[in-house]
Amino acid sequence: MDSQVVNLKFLITGAAGLIGNQLAKDLSKSNEVFSCYNQSKPEFGTSMRMDLQNYEMISDVFSQVKPDAVIHLGAMTGVDFCETNELIAFDINSKATELIAKQCSDVNSFLIYVSTDYVFDGELGMYNEDHNPNPISIYGKSKHDGEKAVQNFASNWCIARTSTPYGIHATKKSFPTWIIDTVKQNKLVNIVSDQFTSPTYVPNLSKMLMEISEKKINGIIHTAGTTRISRYKMAELIFDKFDLDKTLLKPVTTDQMKWDAKRPRDSSLNVTKASSVLDSKPQSLEESLEQFFDETKIK
């Protein structure tokens, strides 16, 4: 469904990223969108520079824009980078989020904080909104700290957790794009077979986030795909869909990966709540991969 939000003033942080780019594009069809970025200028909306480590700059942007709604996507998402750069991770993912939450309270903006399945330890899988987070990496801990800041300092908020977002972007490679590009170079693709997530198609996520902002849905909501699947099984589907050479696909275990940060074994998300309260329903991986396939053919 098309969102009915008309002529609201949106501020999107991380608007040049994979999710931000799609959201800015979708929202700017019927709203005023201020697209915040640090390095790469966003394609859609009115560009505004915002360095999440420069708290004065964050305050300045808020006092200039006075948005009706804020979708806070800007984050340090490199899981291994966060592990070895703890201070930067907490500065960006936690402290900046606290300031944004306070600013939203001051100017009476509805805040959507986009969080991650990595706030969970992965011992259980299919986590619902009531499960207690127990992050095992610096990335997960810093994002969970951001969640707590939103709950403590924003007056009107939603925490939307997602998992393994993928889609098409001019410069940022998501999981399927990376696989396709690697195989085209005739290189071997090592994919972990013992890590499970809920892959989320970015255009589907964008619609869900738009609807949450339209209806001002408060609280925590899991906005991910409906399919729990291992990274390797997802890779197999991509190989089949794009008719790639399967001799280049190799299963490995997480123990074999030389990662700095621990990954949750099963951080898949239960999306029953989103499926019941939203008109834009979470999609299955089969359905969304079909759309992704069609979209890559158009590009």
ZAMARGU-4260 file (C-alpha; in steps of 0.2 Angstrom, whole numbers, plus 5000, padded with zeros to 4 digits):
<rodrens>
0) 5000/5000/5000 | 5005/5018/4997 | 5008/5028/5013 | 4995/5041/5017 | 5008/5052/5025
5) 5006/5069/5016 | 5017/5084/5019 | 5025/5079/5035 | 5043/5085/5038 | 5054/5070/5040
10) 5073/5070/5045 | 5082/5054/5041 | 5099/5050/5047 | 5111/5039/5037 | 5100/5044/5022
15) 5114/5039/5009 | 5114/5021/5016 | 5106/5005/5010 | 5090/5008/5020 | 5091/5027/5020
20) 5092/5029/5002 | 5076/5018/4999 | 5066/5027/5013 | 5071/5045/5007 | 5066/5040/4989
25) 5049/5033/4995 | 5045/5047/5008 | 5050/5061/4997 | 5035/5057/4985 | 5023/5065/4997
30) 5033/5073/5011 | 5047/5085/5014 | 5062/5075/5018 | 5079/5081/5025 | 5092/5068/5021
35) 5107/5068/5034 | 5123/5061/5029 | 5142/5062/5034 | 5152/5057/5019 | 5142/5052/5003
40) 5128/5064/4998 | 5111/5056/4998 | 5102/5054/4981 | 5085/5060/4988 | 5078/5073/4999
45) 5086/5089/5005 | 5104/5085/5009 | 5110/5090/5026 | 5127/5086/5033 | 5127/5077/5050
50) 5142/5070/5058 | 5136/5059/5072 | 5151/5062/5082 | 5149/5081/5081 | 5135/5084/5094
55) 5134/5102/5091 | 5130/5098/5072 | 5116/5087/5078 | 5108/5100/5088 | 5110/5113/5074
60) 5101/5102/5062 | 5087/5099/5074 | 5085/5117/5077 | 5085/5121/5059 | 5073/5108/5053
65) 5061/5105/5068 | 5055/5089/5060 | 5038/5080/5063 | 5046/5063/5062 | 5064/5057/5063
70) 5070/5040/5057 | 5087/5037/5064 | 5097/5025/5053 | 5114/5032/5055 | 5125/5020/5064
75) 5142/5011/5064 | 5137/4995/5057 | 5153/4986/5054 | 5152/4972/5067 | 5171/4969/5067
80) 5176/4987/5066 | 5165/4990/5081 | 5174/4976/5090 | 5191/4984/5088 | 5185/5003/5089
85) 5173/5002/5105 | 5174/5021/5108 | 5168/5026/5091 | 5155/5012/5091 | 5147/5019/5107
90) 5150/5037/5102 | 5139/5035/5086 | 5127/5021/5091 | 5124/5026/5109 | 5129/5043/5113
95) 5123/5051/5097 | 5106/5042/5099 | 5104/5049/5116 | 5106/5066/5110 | 5094/5063/5095
100) 5081/5056/5107 | 5083/5072/5118 | 5081/5083/5103 | 5066/5073/5097 | 5058/5076/5114
105) 5062/5095/5114 | 5055/5098/5096 | 5040/5085/5099 | 5046/5074/5085 | 5041/5055/5083
110) 5057/5045/5083 | 5059/5028/5075 | 5076/5021/5080 | 5081/5007/5068 | 5090/4993/5078
115) 5096/4976/5075 | 5094/4957/5079 | 5112/4958/5085 | 5105/4964/5102 | 5101/4946/5106
120) 5114/4932/5110 | 5107/4920/5097 | 5105/4906/5109 | 5086/4905/5106 | 5081/4912/5089
125) 5064/4918/5083 | 5065/4932/5096 | 5049/4942/5100 | 5048/4960/5106 | 5047/4954/5124
130) 5063/4944/5124 | 5077/4952/5134 | 5092/4958/5124 | 5109/4951/5128 | 5121/4956/5115
135) 5138/4947/5113 | 5147/4960/5102 | 5152/4978/5104 | 5141/4982/5089 | 5126/4973/5098
140) 5130/4982/5115 | 5131/4999/5107 | 5115/4997/5098 | 5106/4990/5113 | 5113/5006/5123
145) 5105/5016/5109 | 5088/5007/5112 | 5089/5011/5131 | 5093/5029/5127 | 5078/5030/5116
150) 5067/5023/5129 | 5074/5034/5143 | 5075/5051/5133 | 5062/5051/5119 | 5044/5055/5123
155) 5036/5047/5107 | 5046/5033/5100 | 5047/5016/5091 | 5062/5004/5091 | 5061/4995/5075
160) 5073/4980/5075 | 5078/4972/5058 | 5089/4958/5052 | 5101/4956/5037 | 5093/4970/5026
165) 5097/4968/5008 | 5093/4977/4992 | 5100/4987/4978 | 5111/5002/4981 | 5124/5011/4969
170) 5139/5008/4981 | 5134/4998/4996 | 5134/4979/4993 | 5121/4969/5002 | 5123/4950/5004
175) 5115/4945/4987 | 5124/4958/4977 | 5141/4953/4985 | 5138/4935/4981 | 5133/4939/4963
180) 5148/4951/4960 | 5161/4938/4968 | 5155/4924/4958 | 5156/4934/4942 | 5174/4936/4946
185) 5175/4917/4947 | 5180/4918/4965 | 5175/4905/4978 | 5161/4911/4991 | 5163/4904/5008
190) 5147/4906/5018 | 5143/4901/5036 | 5130/4887/5037 | 5127/4888/5056 | 5121/4906/5058
195) 5103/4910/5056 | 5094/4927/5053 | 5078/4934/5046 | 5083/4942/5029 | 5074/4958/5026
200) 5071/4966/5008 | 5074/4985/5010 | 5059/4991/5000 | 5048/4980/5011 | 5056/4987/5027
205) 5054/5005/5020 | 5036/5003/5018 | 5034/4996/5036 | 5044/5010/5043 | 5034/5023/5033
210) 5018/5015/5040 | 5025/5015/5058 | 5028/5034/5056 | 5011/5037/5049 | 5002/5028/5063
215) 5015/5034/5076 | 5016/5016/5083 | 5024/5016/5099 | 5035/5003/5108 | 5046/4989/5100
220) 5042/4981/5084 | 5052/4968/5074 | 5052/4973/5056 | 5061/4959/5047 | 5057/4946/5034
225) 5046/4931/5039 | 5059/4918/5034 | 5072/4911/5047 | 5086/4904/5037 | 5105/4900/5037
230) 5116/4912/5028 | 5122/4897/5017 | 5104/4892/5013 | 5100/4910/5008 | 5116/4909/4997
235) 5110/4893/4989 | 5093/4902/4985 | 5103/4916/4977 | 5114/4904/4967 | 5098/4896/4960
240) 5088/4912/4957 | 5103/4920/4947 | 5109/4904/4939 | 5126/4905/4947 | 5140/4892/4946
245) 5137/4881/4962 | 5154/4874/4962 | 5160/4891/4969 | 5149/4890/4984 | 5157/4882/4999
250) 5149/4880/5017 | 5160/4884/5032 | 5156/4886/5050 | 5157/4901/5061 | 5172/4894/5070
255) 5182/4894/5053 | 5179/4912/5051 | 5193/4924/5056 | 5181/4937/5063 | 5185/4949/5077
260) 5167/4950/5084 | 5156/4935/5089 | 5140/4933/5079 | 5124/4927/5087 | 5121/4909/5081
265) 5102/4912/5078 | 5096/4930/5079 | 5081/4927/5069 | 5066/4938/5073 | 5048/4934/5076
270) 5037/4946/5066 | 5020/4941/5072 | 5017/4958/5079 | 5022/4968/5063 | 5011/4955/5053
275) 4996/4959/5064 | 4997/4978/5066 | 5004/4983/5049 | 4995/4984/5032 | 5013/4983/5024
280) 5016/4965/5030 | 5033/4957/5032 | 5038/4947/5017 | 5044/4929/5015 | 5062/4927/5008
285) 5055/4918/4993 | 5043/4933/4989 | 5056/4946/4992 | 5070/4937/4982 | 5058/4937/4967
290) 5056/4955/4968 | 5075/4958/4971 | 5078/4947/4955 | 5065/4958/4945 | 5073/4974/4951
295) 5091/4969/4946 | 5084/4964/4929 | 5077/4982/4927 | 5093/4990/4933
</rodrens>
